Amino acid sequence: MSSLVRNVGTIGGLTALSRVFGFVRDMLLARVLGAGLAADAFQLAFILPNTFRRLFAEGAFSVAFVPMYSRALHGEGGEEEAERFADDVLSVFVWVLLAFSALAMIAMPGIVWLLAHEYASVPGKFELSVLLSRITFPYLGFISLVAMLSGVLNARSRFGPGAFAPVLLNIVLISGIVAGWWLRGKSGDDRVVALALAVAVSIAGLAQFLYLWWAARKDGVKLKVTLPRMTPEVRKLGMLILPATFGAGIYQVSQFVDTFFATSLPQGSLTLLKLADRLNQMPLGIVGIALGTAILPMLSRHIQLDDTAEAQRLQSNAFEMATLLTLPAAAALAVCAPAFTAAFFVGGKFTASDGATMANIVVALVAGLPAYVIVKILNPGFFAREDTRTPVWTALAALIFNIAVNLVVVRRFGIVGLAGATAASASLNCVLLYTILHRRGWFHFTAKLAGRIARQLVAVAAMTVLLWFLMPLMAGHYHGNALERVWSLAVLVLAGAGVFFAVAWLVGALDKDLIAQLRRRRPAKAPASAGPGDEPGS
């Protein structure tokens, strides 16, 4: 488990840095644009390339490419075979990206209409959304190449560059917000800020690509684009990508469904949903991406060696780590959502009413937080065995369930109901994935794992009770000056974390042998295992 912890620590630490910058980005965005016309238009324009990125680059492509590249790298052909395979893939991948991006930009009015036809009823909103979406879409091509370069480096135990790249995204976007605010000046035209942000998105994609290209060259990887060739390996990759794309596509269609429903609700709903998801994404991004990235190549090697005991142990350890970090995070966010939204986001053009609505959305979203993370642990159990089809069917079932629930709850509960439906469908997907793994004998709960999670829940309950009593005691400070906001949140965070880890230690929710081992070991110079890049901290 210590090697998994080292890998998760490397990836999670840099992902945490990215999430912090992303959090600053969204705080500035809320104050500068609020939850209005320009903010909604930009959120839609940012959703489009990000969704296709997760579909093609960091979803289907990564889970298929990384195991094949890793086997080539560690096989008889070694570096030469791995380099030839990567060159062949890149030479096909580049042209596919260019063709798709060009077609999407031409068809952008139709794409925006399908997702947000209600925007046409607001003067200028639809046109602005189309313009911003065309400006942001080149980001897809750059970030897709970033995903490939990250996968190559991760397979060589170089996790840092891929995990750091999203920091560049958020730094460039923060600069875009500041530039837009300055250019807007006294005119008060929020469209200026939105345009500056859209341009910054594409610049950020280029910056990440150049950084990963430099990092790959520094590590001795010299990829080159040649005439596209459909070699047997490239064809095999394509056959693996197709079902994985369909599976990832189902998930992304679910995201589009949520976007469709959100854009049909009162103005600002899409912005509030995305800002609320930032709080949800903090633990999800740090824990889920890190675990998912670290576990896939390690699991692939154990399965290739037919070492089922080590595969089971690895997944159990990952599951335990996931619940240890996400259960208290979900409970704390649910109880303290009003404090976090008020202290971090309310101000400037973002009103107290916006903050109250956002807090309710956060509560609904974090109900599914453990499931979001656990899915990233269960999926590699299929991907490592080159089974990219089964997750398709579980994702399809979750999508159908999500649409059905949305049709019932959105009309009655609005954007909060939509968030709750998302959490419920993620939980269903998690249950289905585990059930299938268990029935096939690939992974099962052990008494030790169940006991550890039960002890974690005891610690979560103690923390929740404390936060429930602390919250109203400082209610007047969450809307105060900067110092009041900081210290009031610090009290909540430190008190909650202190109680959770103290109780967890006392009841045995923490693996004390592992902690002692980690305290004795010297810091590792590089992670011991490889993994694919997952979605950047956008």
C-alpha positions in Angstrom: 0.0 0.0 0.0 2.9 2.4 0.6 3.8 2.6 -3.1 0.1 3.4 -3.8 0.2 6.1 -1.1 3.4 7.6 -2.6 1.9 7.7 -6.1 -1.4 9.2 -4.8 0.6 11.7 -2.7 2.6 12.9 -5.7 -0.4 13.2 -8.0 -2.8 14.4 -5.3 -0.4 17.1 -4.0 0.0 18.7 -7.4 -3.7 18.2 -8.2 -4.5 20.0 -4.9 -2.3 22.9 -6.0 -4.3 23.0 -9.2 -7.6 22.9 -7.3 -6.5 25.8 -5.1 -5.7 27.9 -8.2 -9.0 26.8 -9.7 -10.8 27.8 -6.6 -9.2 31.3 -6.7 -10.2 31.5 -10.4 -13.9 30.8 -9.6 -13.9 33.1 -6.6 -12.7 35.9 -8.9 -15.2 34.9 -11.6 -18.1 35.0 -9.2 -17.2 38.5 -8.0 -16.4 39.9 -11.4 -19.3 38.4 -13.4 -21.8 37.1 -10.8 -24.4 34.7 -12.1 -25.7 36.5 -15.1 -25.9 36.5 -18.9 -22.2 36.7 -19.6 -21.3 34.2 -16.9 -23.7 31.6 -18.2 -22.5 32.1 -21.8 -18.8 31.6 -20.7 -19.7 28.5 -18.6 -21.3 26.9 -21.6 -18.4 27.8 -23.8 -16.0 26.2 -21.3 -18.2 23.1 -20.9 -18.0 22.2 -24.6 -14.3 21.6 -25.1 -13.9 20.2 -21.6 -16.6 17.7 -22.2 -15.2 16.5 -25.5 -11.7 16.5 -23.9 -12.9 14.1 -21.2 -14.7 12.0 -23.8 -11.8 11.6 -26.3 -8.6 12.5 -24.6 -8.6 11.7 -20.9 -11.4 9.1 -21.0 -11.4 6.5 -23.7 -7.9 7.4 -25.1 -6.0 7.2 -21.8 -7.5 4.0 -20.5 -6.7 2.3 -23.9 -3.4 3.9 -24.7 -1.5 3.8 -21.4 -1.7 0.0 -20.8 -0.6 -0.7 -24.4 2.2 1.8 -24.3 3.3 0.5 -20.9 3.4 -3.1 -22.2 5.5 -2.0 -25.2 7.8 0.0 -23.0 8.4 -2.9 -20.5 8.3 -5.6 -23.2 11.1 -7.1 -25.3 11.1 -4.1 -27.8 11.6 -1.6 -24.9 12.1 2.0 -25.8 12.3 1.5 -29.5 8.9 -0.3 -29.7 7.2 2.1 -27.3 8.5 5.1 -29.3 7.3 3.6 -32.6 3.9 2.9 -31.2 3.5 6.4 -29.7 4.6 8.0 -33.0 2.1 6.0 -35.0 -0.7 6.9 -32.6 0.2 10.6 -32.6 0.4 10.7 -36.4 -3.3 9.5 -36.6 -4.5 11.3 -33.5 -3.4 14.8 -34.7 -5.5 14.6 -37.9 -8.5 13.2 -36.1 -8.3 16.2 -33.7 -7.9 18.8 -36.4 -10.9 17.4 -38.4 -13.2 17.1 -35.4 -12.3 20.6 -34.1 -12.9 22.2 -37.5 -16.3 20.5 -37.9 -17.4 21.4 -34.4 -16.5 25.1 -34.8 -18.5 25.2 -38.1 -21.4 23.5 -36.5 -21.3 25.5 -33.3 -24.6 27.4 -33.7 -26.4 24.0 -33.9 -24.5 22.5 -31.0 -25.3 25.5 -28.8 -28.9 25.4 -29.9 -29.2 21.7 -29.0 -27.8 22.3 -25.5 -29.2 25.7 -24.7 -32.0 26.7 -27.0 -33.6 28.7 -24.2 -30.7 31.1 -24.5 -32.2 32.4 -27.7 -35.1 33.9 -25.7 -32.6 36.3 -24.0 -31.3 39.1 -26.3 -27.7 38.5 -27.2 -27.1 35.5 -25.0 -27.3 32.8 -27.7 -25.0 34.8 -30.1 -22.4 35.4 -27.3 -22.5 31.7 -26.4 -21.7 30.7 -30.0 -18.9 33.3 -30.3 -17.3 32.3 -27.0 -17.6 28.5 -27.8 -15.8 29.0 -31.1 -13.0 30.9 -29.3 -12.5 28.3 -26.6 -12.7 25.2 -28.8 -9.1 25.1 -30.0 -8.4 24.2 -26.3 -9.6 20.7 -27.1 -6.8 20.0 -29.6 -4.1 21.2 -27.3 -5.3 19.5 -24.2 -5.9 16.2 -26.0 -2.2 16.2 -27.0 -1.4 17.0 -23.4 -3.3 13.9 -22.3 -1.2 11.7 -24.6 2.1 13.2 -23.4 1.0 12.8 -19.8 0.2 9.2 -20.4 3.7 8.6 -21.9 5.4 10.3 -19.0 3.2 8.6 -16.3 4.1 5.2 -17.9 7.8 6.2 -17.1 7.0 7.0 -13.5 7.0 10.7 -14.2 3.7 11.9 -12.6 4.7 15.5 -11.9 4.4 17.2 -15.3 0.9 15.8 -16.0 -0.4 16.7 -12.6 1.2 20.2 -12.7 -0.2 21.2 -16.1 -3.6 22.2 -14.9 -2.0 24.7 -12.6 -0.9 26.5 -15.8 -4.6 26.5 -17.0 -5.8 28.2 -13.9 -3.0 30.7 -13.8 -3.8 31.8 -17.4 -7.5 31.9 -16.6 -7.0 34.1 -13.5 -4.9 36.4 -15.7 -7.8 36.4 -18.2 -10.3 37.5 -15.5 -8.0 40.3 -14.3 -7.4 41.4 -17.9 -11.1 41.4 -18.7 -11.9 43.3 -15.5 -9.4 46.0 -16.4 -10.6 46.2 -20.0 -14.2 46.4 -18.9 -13.3 49.5 -16.9 -16.2 51.9 -16.4 -18.3 50.5 -19.3 -19.6 47.7 -17.1 -20.0 45.5 -20.1 -19.5 41.9 -18.8 -19.1 40.6 -22.3 -15.6 42.1 -22.4 -14.7 39.9 -19.4 -16.2 36.8 -21.0 -14.3 37.4 -24.3 -11.0 37.8 -22.4 -11.7 34.5 -20.5 -12.5 32.6 -23.7 -9.3 33.7 -25.3 -7.4 32.8 -22.2 -8.8 29.2 -22.4 -7.2 28.6 -25.7 -4.0 30.2 -24.6 -4.0 28.0 -21.6 -4.3 24.9 -23.7 -1.3 26.0 -25.8 0.7 26.7 -22.6 0.0 23.2 -21.2 0.9 21.6 -24.5 4.3 23.4 -24.7 5.1 22.5 -21.1 4.3 18.8 -21.5 6.2 18.7 -24.8 9.3 20.2 -23.0 8.9 17.8 -20.1 8.7 14.8 -22.5 11.8 15.9 -24.4 13.6 16.4 -21.1 12.8 12.9 -20.2 14.2 11.5 -23.4 10.9 11.1 -25.2 11.1 12.4 -28.8 7.7 12.0 -30.4 7.3 13.0 -34.0 4.4 13.3 -36.5 4.8 11.2 -39.6 2.4 10.2 -42.3 -0.6 8.4 -40.6 -0.3 4.6 -40.7 -3.0 2.2 -39.5 -0.6 -0.4 -38.0 -2.0 -3.5 -36.2 -1.2 -1.8 -32.9 -3.1 1.4 -33.9 -6.0 -0.6 -35.1 -6.1 -2.5 -31.8 -6.0 0.8 -29.9 -8.9 2.0 -32.1 -10.9 -1.2 -31.3 -10.3 -0.6 -27.5 -11.1 3.1 -27.8 -14.4 2.7 -29.6 -16.3 0.9 -26.7 -14.5 3.1 -24.2 -15.5 6.2 -26.1 -19.1 4.9 -26.0 -18.9 4.4 -22.3 -17.2 7.7 -21.6 -19.7 9.2 -24.1 -22.6 8.0 -22.1 -21.2 9.8 -19.1 -20.5 12.9 -21.1 -24.0 12.7 -22.6 -25.2 12.8 -19.0 -23.2 16.0 -18.5 -24.8 17.4 -21.6 -28.2 16.4 -20.2 -27.5 18.3 -17.0 -26.4 21.3 -19.0 -29.6 21.1 -21.1 -31.8 21.1 -18.0 -29.7 23.8 -16.3 -29.9 26.2 -19.3 -33.7 25.8 -19.2 -33.9 27.1 -15.7 -33.7 30.8 -14.6 -30.7 32.8 -15.7 -27.6 32.1 -13.6 -28.5 28.4 -12.9 -25.7 27.0 -15.0 -23.2 29.3 -13.4 -24.4 28.4 -9.9 -24.2 24.7 -10.7 -20.6 24.9 -12.0 -19.4 27.1 -9.1 -21.0 24.6 -6.6 -19.3 21.8 -8.4 -16.0 23.5 -7.7 -16.4 22.7 -4.0 -17.4 19.2 -4.8 -14.4 18.8 -7.2 -11.9 19.8 -4.5 -11.8 16.3 -2.8 -13.0 14.5 -5.9 -10.1 15.9 -8.0 -7.5 15.4 -5.4 -8.5 11.9 -4.2 -10.3 10.5 -7.2 -7.9 11.5 -10.0 -4.9 10.5 -7.9 -6.2 7.1 -7.0 -7.5 6.4 -10.5 -4.3 7.5 -12.1 -2.1 5.5 -9.7 -4.1 2.2 -9.6 -4.6 1.4 -13.3 -0.9 0.6 -14.3 -0.2 -1.1 -11.0 -3.4 -3.2 -11.4 -2.5 -4.0 -15.0 0.8 -5.4 -14.0 -0.6 -7.6 -11.3 -3.3 -9.0 -13.7 -0.7 -9.6 -16.4 1.3 -11.7 -13.9 -1.9 -13.5 -12.8 -1.4 -12.3 -9.3 -5.0 -12.1 -8.2 -4.2 -11.7 -4.5 -2.1 -8.6 -5.1 -4.8 -7.2 -7.4 -7.4 -7.7 -4.7 -5.1 -6.1 -2.1 -4.4 -3.1 -4.2 -8.1 -2.4 -4.9 -9.0 -2.9 -1.2 -6.3 -0.4 -0.2 -7.5 2.1 -2.8 -11.1 1.7 -1.6 -10.1 2.2 2.0 -8.1 5.4 1.1 -11.0 6.7 -0.9 -13.5 6.4 1.9 -11.1 7.6 4.5 -10.8 10.9 2.6 -14.2 11.3 0.9 -16.6 10.4 3.7 -15.5 13.2 6.0 -15.2 15.6 3.1 -18.7 14.9 2.0 -20.1 15.2 5.5 -18.2 18.4 6.2 -19.2 20.1 3.0 -22.9 19.1 3.5 -23.0 20.7 7.0 -20.8 23.7 6.3 -21.9 24.5 2.7 -23.6 27.8 3.7 -20.4 29.0 5.4 -18.1 28.0 2.5 -20.3 29.6 -0.2 -20.8 32.8 1.8 -17.2 33.2 2.8 -15.6 32.3 -0.5 -18.0 33.5 -3.2 -20.4 36.2 -1.9 -19.2 39.6 -2.9 -19.1 42.0 -5.9 -21.7 40.8 -8.4 -22.4 37.6 -6.5 -25.3 38.2 -4.1 -26.2 36.6 -0.8 -29.2 35.0 -2.5 -26.9 33.4 -5.1 -24.8 32.1 -2.2 -27.8 30.5 -0.5 -28.9 28.7 -3.7 -25.3 27.6 -4.3 -25.1 26.1 -0.8 -28.2 24.0 -1.4 -26.7 22.8 -4.7 -23.4 21.8 -2.9 -25.4 19.7 -0.3 -27.1 17.8 -3.1 -23.9 17.3 -5.1 -21.8 16.0 -2.2 -24.3 13.3 -1.4 -22.7 11.5 -4.3 -19.1 12.4 -3.6 -18.0 9.0 -2.3 -19.6 7.4 -5.3 -17.8 9.7 -7.7 -14.4 8.7 -6.3 -15.1 5.0 -5.9 -16.2 4.7 -9.5 -12.7 5.9 -10.4 -11.3 2.9 -8.4 -13.7 0.3 -9.7 -13.4 1.2 -13.4 -9.7 0.2 -13.6 -10.7 -3.3 -12.5 -12.3 -3.6 -16.0 -9.9 -1.4 -17.9 -6.8 -3.3 -16.7 -8.4 -6.5 -18.1 -9.0 -4.7 -21.4 -12.8 -4.9 -20.7 -14.0 -1.4 -21.8 -17.5 -2.7 -22.6 -18.9 -3.4 -19.1 -18.6 0.1 -17.9 -20.5 1.2 -21.0 -23.6 -0.7 -19.8 -23.4 0.5 -16.2 -23.0 4.1 -17.4 -25.9 3.6 -19.8 -28.1 2.4 -16.9 -27.0 5.4 -14.8 -27.7 7.8 -17.7 -31.3 6.5 -18.2 -31.9 6.7 -14.5 -30.5 10.3 -14.4 -32.8 11.5 -17.2 -35.8 9.8 -15.6 -35.1 11.4 -12.3 -34.4 14.8 -13.8 -37.7 14.8 -15.6 -39.4 14.4 -12.2 -37.4 16.6 -9.9 -36.1 19.5 -12.0 -39.6 21.0 -12.5 -40.3 20.8 -8.7 -36.9 21.5 -7.1 -35.0 23.3 -9.9 -31.3 23.3 -10.0 -31.0 21.7 -6.6 -33.1 18.7 -7.9 -30.8 18.4 -10.9 -27.7 18.2 -8.6 -29.4 15.5 -6.5 -30.2 13.5 -9.6 -26.6 13.6 -10.6 -25.5 12.3 -7.2 -28.1 9.5 -7.2 -27.1 8.3 -10.7 -23.4 8.3 -9.7 -24.3 6.1 -6.7 -26.2 3.7 -8.9 -23.3 3.4 -11.3 -21.0 2.6 -8.3 -23.3 -0.1 -7.1 -23.6 -1.7 -10.5 -19.8 -1.7 -11.1 -19.0 -3.3 -7.7 -21.8 -5.9 -8.2 -20.3 -7.0 -11.5 -16.7 -7.1 -10.2 -17.9 -9.2 -7.2 -19.8 -11.7 -9.4 -16.8 -12.2 -11.7 -14.5 -12.8 -8.8 -12.3 -9.8 -9.6 -12.9 -7.8 -6.4 -14.9 -8.3 -3.2 -15.4 -6.7 0.1 -13.4 -8.3 2.9 -14.3 -8.3 6.6 -11.2 -6.1 7.2 -12.2 -3.5 4.7 -15.8 -3.4 5.9 -14.6 -3.0 9.5 -12.3 -0.2 8.6 -15.1 1.7 6.8 -17.4 1.2 9.8 -14.8 2.7 12.0 -14.4 5.6 9.6 -18.2 6.3 9.8 -17.9 6.5 13.6 -15.3 9.2 13.2 -17.4 11.0 10.6 -20.4 11.0 12.9 -18.3 12.6 15.7 -17.0 15.3 13.4 -20.5 16.0 12.0 -22.0 16.5 15.4 -19.3 19.0 16.3 -19.7 21.0 13.1 -23.5 21.0 13.5 -23.1 22.8 16.8 -20.2 25.1 15.6 -21.9 26.4 12.5 -24.5 28.7 14.0 -22.1 30.0 16.6 -20.1 31.9 14.0 -23.0 32.7 11.5 -22.4 36.4 11.7 -18.8 36.1 10.5 -19.2 34.2 7.2 -20.3 37.4 5.6 -17.9 39.7 7.4 -14.6 41.2 6.3 -11.8 39.0 4.9 -10.2 38.4 8.3 -13.5 37.3 9.8 -14.2 35.0 6.9 -10.8 33.4 7.1 -10.7 32.7 10.8 -14.3 31.5 11.0 -13.6 28.9 8.3 -10.3 28.0 9.9 -12.1 27.2 13.1 -14.5 24.9 11.3 -11.8 23.1 9.2 -9.3 22.7 12.0 -11.9 21.6 14.6 -13.6 19.2 12.2 -10.3 17.7 11.0 -9.0 17.4 14.5 -12.0 15.6 15.8 -12.2 13.3 12.8 -8.6 12.1 12.9 -8.5 11.9 16.7 -11.5 9.6 16.8 -10.4 7.7 13.7 -7.1 7.0 15.5 -8.8 5.9 18.7 -11.3 3.6 17.0 -8.8 2.1 14.6 -10.1 3.7 11.3 -6.5 4.5 10.4 -3.9 1.9 9.4 -1.4 2.6 12.1 1.2 0.1 10.7 1.1 2.0 7.3 1.5 5.3 9.0 4.5 4.1 11.0 6.0 2.7 7.8 5.5 6.0 6.0 7.1 7.9 8.9 10.2 5.6 8.7 10.7 5.7 5.0 12.8 8.2 3.2 11.1 10.5 0.7 10.9 8.8 -2.7 12.7 10.5 -5.5 10.0 9.3 -8.0 6.8 7.3 -7.8 7.3 3.6 -8.3 4.5 3.0 -10.6 2.8 4.4 -13.7 -0.6 5.7 -14.5 -2.6 7.6 -17.0 -3.5 11.2 -16.8 -7.1 11.9 -15.8 -9.0 15.0 -16.2 -7.1 18.1 -15.3 -8.2 20.4 -12.6 -10.2 22.6 -14.8 
